[in-house]
Amino acid sequence: MKKGFFITLEGGDGCGKSTQCKMLLDFLKQNNINFIMTREPGGSEAAEEIRNIILSGNKEKWDSISETLLFSAARRSHLVDKIWPAIEQGKWVISDRFADSTMAYQGYGRGDGLLTKNDIETLYKLVAGDFKPDLTIILDMEPKEALQRVAQRGAKDRMEGMDLSFHYNLRNAFLDIAKKEPTRCAVINANQDPVNVHNDIIKVIQERLLKC
C-alpha cells in the first residue's frame, strides 16, 4: 500500500489556519482522497489532555523549556497513536500546526534565553527521528491585522495573549523556517480573500504532491 502524505498548516495566531483546514477538507473529499484532519498541540487522547494544560492559565505560566517539553510529550503521543498509523494506512494527514510552531513560538518568539534552536531540534529528533511533513503551508499575515481577527473571536488563549512584539517575532520565525527549507515549505499570502488563499494552497499541493 502506498503511504499517505503529511501536510501541515502553520502561521501566526489569526492567520486563518482553521478556515483553510476546513476548505482543504472539502477539496480532499471532492477528490476522493482518504484523509484525517488533526491538530497540535493535541490530536490524540493524551495529547489533548496536555493541550489543556499548555493553553490555559496565565501567559507567564510556563517558561520556554517547560512549554517545549510539554509540546514534545504531546507530539510523541500524536505521532505514535495517530499520525504514523494513518500514513501507513495510505491516508493523507492534515495537521493544524506541528513542529514548526514549537520552533517559532519557543525558539524564536519567547526569546527568554533558556532554550536554543539547537535544543529544540535535538528534542524533535528524539521524539520524531528523521520524520518531517511532506509539505508545510505557511500562512503569512501582518500581525496587527491577524490579532484583530483574534480579538473578534473573543477569549484568547495564553499564546494569543502575548504582546505585539512576540507576534512579529513569530512571523519572522516562520519566514525564516521557510527560507531554510524551501522544498518542504510554501509561503502563502494570507491577507487575501480566503477563497484566493485556498486556491493558492491547492495549486501548491497539485504541483508538489499530486504530480508525484
Secondary structure, DSSP 8 states (H G I E B T S, - for coil): -----EEEEEESTTSSHHHHHHHHHHHHHHTT--EEEEESS-SSHHHHHHHHHHHSS-TTSS-HHHHHHHHHHHHHHHIIIIIHHHHHTT-EEEEES-HHHHIIIIIIIS--SS--HHHHHHHHHHHHTT---SEEEEEE--HHHHHHHHHHH----TTTTS-HHHHHHHHHHHHHHHHH-TTTEEEEETTS-HHHHHHHHHHHHIIIIIT-
